[in-house]
């Protein structure tokens, strides 16, 4: 039981750090702005979109091809697949036939989704 609580204590600590660090950075930045330590002098050049040192072409709402989003979704699908397959592969010998069938069902669902995305 103690090992169980220790593991969750680490998760709580990491979650706390993940919330406190960015929040404190925003608060400190706002505080420095209020105390006039951080300058705020907006100009047209500073507020312009920055693209690798080149002048931006077109407006702020540039349209992208949908295929970029499709590649991102496929990456997420296969990334999630790898996250679920790794622990299964580690404990494969202890899980038995039922786990093998369940993994084939899981991979089958991913293949159907992949085929739908490619269509």
C-alpha atoms as an extended CHARMM CRD file, in Angstrom:
* protein
*
       119  EXT
         1         1  UNK       CA              0.0000000000        0.0000000000        0.0000000000  PROA      1               0.0000000000
         2         2  UNK       CA              2.8660000000        2.3710000000        0.7820000000  PROA      2               0.0000000000
         3         3  UNK       CA              4.4290000000        1.8340000000       -2.6650000000  PROA      3               0.0000000000
         4         4  UNK       CA              1.0370000000        2.4940000000       -4.2530000000  PROA      4               0.0000000000
         5         5  UNK       CA              0.6680000000        5.8190000000       -2.4370000000  PROA      5               0.0000000000
         6         6  UNK       CA              4.2590000000        6.7930000000       -3.1890000000  PROA      6               0.0000000000
         7         7  UNK       CA              3.6700000000        6.3760000000       -6.9180000000  PROA      7               0.0000000000
         8         8  UNK       CA              0.5820000000        8.5690000000       -6.8310000000  PROA      8               0.0000000000
         9         9  UNK       CA              2.3910000000       11.1130000000       -4.6810000000  PROA      9               0.0000000000
        10        10  UNK       CA              4.9400000000       11.5090000000       -7.4850000000  PROA      10              0.0000000000
        11        11  UNK       CA              2.1260000000       12.0400000000       -9.9880000000  PROA      11              0.0000000000
        12        12  UNK       CA              0.5900000000       14.7090000000       -7.7550000000  PROA      12              0.0000000000
        13        13  UNK       CA              3.9860000000       16.4180000000       -7.3920000000  PROA      13              0.0000000000
        14        14  UNK       CA              4.5950000000       16.4170000000      -11.1690000000  PROA      14              0.0000000000
        15        15  UNK       CA              1.0850000000       17.7200000000      -11.8060000000  PROA      15              0.0000000000
        16        16  UNK       CA              1.6080000000       20.4690000000       -9.2500000000  PROA      16              0.0000000000
        17        17  UNK       CA              4.9050000000       21.5020000000      -10.8280000000  PROA      17              0.0000000000
        18        18  UNK       CA              3.3120000000       21.4050000000      -14.2950000000  PROA      18              0.0000000000
        19        19  UNK       CA              0.6240000000       23.8070000000      -13.1080000000  PROA      19              0.0000000000
        20        20  UNK       CA              2.7060000000       26.0670000000      -10.8590000000  PROA      20              0.0000000000
        21        21  UNK       CA              5.6250000000       26.7860000000      -13.2310000000  PROA      21              0.0000000000
        22        22  UNK       CA              3.6860000000       28.2310000000      -16.2030000000  PROA      22              0.0000000000
        23        23  UNK       CA              1.1980000000       29.9950000000      -13.9390000000  PROA      23              0.0000000000
        24        24  UNK       CA              3.9990000000       31.6420000000      -11.9650000000  PROA      24              0.0000000000
        25        25  UNK       CA              5.7260000000       32.7270000000      -15.1860000000  PROA      25              0.0000000000
        26        26  UNK       CA              2.5470000000       34.4590000000      -16.3690000000  PROA      26              0.0000000000
        27        27  UNK       CA              1.9730000000       36.0790000000      -12.9770000000  PROA      27              0.0000000000
        28        28  UNK       CA              5.5800000000       37.3080000000      -12.7450000000  PROA      28              0.0000000000
        29        29  UNK       CA              5.4030000000       38.6810000000      -16.2850000000  PROA      29              0.0000000000
        30        30  UNK       CA              2.1910000000       40.5830000000      -15.4890000000  PROA      30              0.0000000000
        31        31  UNK       CA              3.6960000000       41.8290000000      -12.2430000000  PROA      31              0.0000000000
        32        32  UNK       CA              6.7950000000       43.0990000000      -14.0530000000  PROA      32              0.0000000000
        33        33  UNK       CA              4.5550000000       44.8290000000      -16.5830000000  PROA      33              0.0000000000
        34        34  UNK       CA              2.5470000000       46.4950000000      -13.7990000000  PROA      34              0.0000000000
        35        35  UNK       CA              5.7740000000       47.6440000000      -12.0950000000  PROA      35              0.0000000000
        36        36  UNK       CA              7.0380000000       48.8830000000      -15.4880000000  PROA      36              0.0000000000
        37        37  UNK       CA             10.0760000000       46.6000000000      -15.3640000000  PROA      37              0.0000000000
        38        38  UNK       CA              8.9990000000       44.9650000000      -18.6090000000  PROA      38              0.0000000000
        39        39  UNK       CA              8.4830000000       47.5760000000      -21.3390000000  PROA      39              0.0000000000
        40        40  UNK       CA              5.3340000000       47.5840000000      -23.4410000000  PROA      40              0.0000000000
        41        41  UNK       CA              5.6660000000       49.7630000000      -26.5300000000  PROA      41              0.0000000000
        42        42  UNK       CA              3.6520000000       48.1580000000      -29.3220000000  PROA      42              0.0000000000
        43        43  UNK       CA              4.4480000000       49.2500000000      -32.8440000000  PROA      43              0.0000000000
        44        44  UNK       CA              3.3030000000       47.9970000000      -36.2020000000  PROA      44              0.0000000000
        45        45  UNK       CA              6.5300000000       46.0570000000      -36.6970000000  PROA      45              0.0000000000
        46        46  UNK       CA              6.3410000000       44.3900000000      -33.2700000000  PROA      46              0.0000000000
        47        47  UNK       CA              2.7140000000       43.3670000000      -33.7580000000  PROA      47              0.0000000000
        48        48  UNK       CA              3.2900000000       41.9860000000      -37.2570000000  PROA      48              0.0000000000
        49        49  UNK       CA              3.4010000000       38.2490000000      -37.8920000000  PROA      49              0.0000000000
        50        50  UNK       CA              6.9900000000       36.9690000000      -37.9110000000  PROA      50              0.0000000000
        51        51  UNK       CA              7.9000000000       34.4120000000      -40.5710000000  PROA      51              0.0000000000
        52        52  UNK       CA             11.5930000000       33.4890000000      -40.5240000000  PROA      52              0.0000000000
        53        53  UNK       CA             12.7540000000       37.0710000000      -41.0260000000  PROA      53              0.0000000000
        54        54  UNK       CA             10.7320000000       37.4920000000      -44.2200000000  PROA      54              0.0000000000
        55        55  UNK       CA              7.8320000000       39.8150000000      -44.8630000000  PROA      55              0.0000000000
        56        56  UNK       CA              4.5500000000       37.9120000000      -44.4550000000  PROA      56              0.0000000000
        57        57  UNK       CA              2.5530000000       37.3280000000      -47.6040000000  PROA      57              0.0000000000
        58        58  UNK       CA             -1.2060000000       37.6100000000      -47.3540000000  PROA      58              0.0000000000
        59        59  UNK       CA             -3.3860000000       38.0650000000      -44.3100000000  PROA      59              0.0000000000
        60        60  UNK       CA             -3.2830000000       36.5440000000      -40.8590000000  PROA      60              0.0000000000
        61        61  UNK       CA             -5.8250000000       33.8390000000      -41.7460000000  PROA      61              0.0000000000
        62        62  UNK       CA             -3.8710000000       31.7760000000      -44.2580000000  PROA      62              0.0000000000
        63        63  UNK       CA             -5.5410000000       28.6100000000      -45.4430000000  PROA      63              0.0000000000
        64        64  UNK       CA             -3.7330000000       25.3060000000      -45.1770000000  PROA      64              0.0000000000
        65        65  UNK       CA             -4.3480000000       22.1630000000      -47.1250000000  PROA      65              0.0000000000
        66        66  UNK       CA             -6.4430000000       19.6280000000      -45.2080000000  PROA      66              0.0000000000
        67        67  UNK       CA             -3.8070000000       16.9570000000      -45.7930000000  PROA      67              0.0000000000
        68        68  UNK       CA             -1.6020000000       18.5270000000      -43.1130000000  PROA      68              0.0000000000
        69        69  UNK       CA             -4.3410000000       17.9560000000      -40.5560000000  PROA      69              0.0000000000
        70        70  UNK       CA             -4.8050000000       14.4040000000      -41.8290000000  PROA      70              0.0000000000
        71        71  UNK       CA             -1.1200000000       13.6380000000      -41.2820000000  PROA      71              0.0000000000
        72        72  UNK       CA             -1.3670000000       15.0650000000      -37.7680000000  PROA      72              0.0000000000
        73        73  UNK       CA             -4.4130000000       12.9050000000      -36.9900000000  PROA      73              0.0000000000
        74        74  UNK       CA             -2.7230000000        9.7970000000      -38.3530000000  PROA      74              0.0000000000
        75        75  UNK       CA              0.3200000000       10.5290000000      -36.2260000000  PROA      75              0.0000000000
        76        76  UNK       CA             -1.8670000000       10.8010000000      -33.1320000000  PROA      76              0.0000000000
        77        77  UNK       CA             -3.6350000000        7.5380000000      -33.9720000000  PROA      77              0.0000000000
        78        78  UNK       CA             -0.4150000000        5.5820000000      -34.3270000000  PROA      78              0.0000000000
        79        79  UNK       CA              1.1650000000        7.3060000000      -31.3500000000  PROA      79              0.0000000000
        80        80  UNK       CA             -1.7590000000        6.1960000000      -29.1810000000  PROA      80              0.0000000000
        81        81  UNK       CA             -1.4400000000        2.7300000000      -30.6550000000  PROA      81              0.0000000000
        82        82  UNK       CA              2.1930000000        2.5430000000      -29.6030000000  PROA      82              0.0000000000
        83        83  UNK       CA              1.3150000000        3.7420000000      -26.0980000000  PROA      83              0.0000000000
        84        84  UNK       CA             -1.2310000000        0.9440000000      -25.6840000000  PROA      84              0.0000000000
        85        85  UNK       CA              0.7720000000       -1.8030000000      -27.3830000000  PROA      85              0.0000000000
        86        86  UNK       CA              3.9800000000       -1.3530000000      -25.3700000000  PROA      86              0.0000000000
        87        87  UNK       CA              2.6280000000       -2.4230000000      -21.9300000000  PROA      87              0.0000000000
        88        88  UNK       CA              0.7380000000       -5.2540000000      -23.6030000000  PROA      88              0.0000000000
        89        89  UNK       CA              3.9460000000       -6.4890000000      -25.2370000000  PROA      89              0.0000000000
        90        90  UNK       CA              5.8600000000       -6.3120000000      -21.9470000000  PROA      90              0.0000000000
        91        91  UNK       CA              3.3100000000       -8.5250000000      -20.1450000000  PROA      91              0.0000000000
        92        92  UNK       CA              2.3460000000      -10.6640000000      -23.1550000000  PROA      92              0.0000000000
        93        93  UNK       CA              3.4250000000      -14.0160000000      -21.6630000000  PROA      93              0.0000000000
        94        94  UNK       CA              1.3760000000      -13.4480000000      -18.5040000000  PROA      94              0.0000000000
        95        95  UNK       CA             -1.8120000000      -12.2140000000      -20.2020000000  PROA      95              0.0000000000
        96        96  UNK       CA             -2.7740000000      -15.2350000000      -22.2620000000  PROA      96              0.0000000000
        97        97  UNK       CA             -4.9680000000      -15.8070000000      -25.3040000000  PROA      97              0.0000000000
        98        98  UNK       CA             -7.7150000000      -13.3390000000      -24.3340000000  PROA      98              0.0000000000
        99        99  UNK       CA             -5.2630000000      -10.4290000000      -24.3890000000  PROA      99              0.0000000000
       100       100  UNK       CA             -3.9900000000      -11.5310000000      -27.8090000000  PROA      100             0.0000000000
       101       101  UNK       CA             -7.5280000000      -11.5050000000      -29.2140000000  PROA      101             0.0000000000
       102       102  UNK       CA             -8.2360000000       -8.1280000000      -27.6130000000  PROA      102             0.0000000000
       103       103  UNK       CA             -5.0840000000       -6.6640000000      -29.1780000000  PROA      103             0.0000000000
       104       104  UNK       CA             -6.1510000000       -7.9280000000      -32.6080000000  PROA      104             0.0000000000
       105       105  UNK       CA             -9.5300000000       -6.2350000000      -32.0790000000  PROA      105             0.0000000000
       106       106  UNK       CA             -7.7710000000       -3.0080000000      -31.0600000000  PROA      106             0.0000000000
       107       107  UNK       CA             -5.4310000000       -3.0720000000      -34.0520000000  PROA      107             0.0000000000
       108       108  UNK       CA             -8.3990000000       -3.9270000000      -36.2890000000  PROA      108             0.0000000000
       109       109  UNK       CA            -10.2310000000       -0.8090000000      -35.1260000000  PROA      109             0.0000000000
       110       110  UNK       CA             -7.1430000000        1.2860000000      -35.8190000000  PROA      110             0.0000000000
       111       111  UNK       CA             -6.7920000000       -0.2140000000      -39.3000000000  PROA      111             0.0000000000
       112       112  UNK       CA            -10.4440000000        0.5620000000      -40.0520000000  PROA      112             0.0000000000
       113       113  UNK       CA             -9.8850000000        4.1570000000      -38.9030000000  PROA      113             0.0000000000
       114       114  UNK       CA             -6.7080000000        4.3840000000      -40.9640000000  PROA      114             0.0000000000
       115       115  UNK       CA             -8.4750000000        3.0670000000      -44.0750000000  PROA      115             0.0000000000
       116       116  UNK       CA            -11.3040000000        5.5530000000      -43.5220000000  PROA      116             0.0000000000
       117       117  UNK       CA             -8.7520000000        8.3830000000      -43.1880000000  PROA      117             0.0000000000
       118       118  UNK       CA             -6.9500000000        7.3340000000      -46.3610000000  PROA      118             0.0000000000
       119       119  UNK       CA            -10.2040000000        7.1600000000      -48.2560000000  PROA      119             0.0000000000
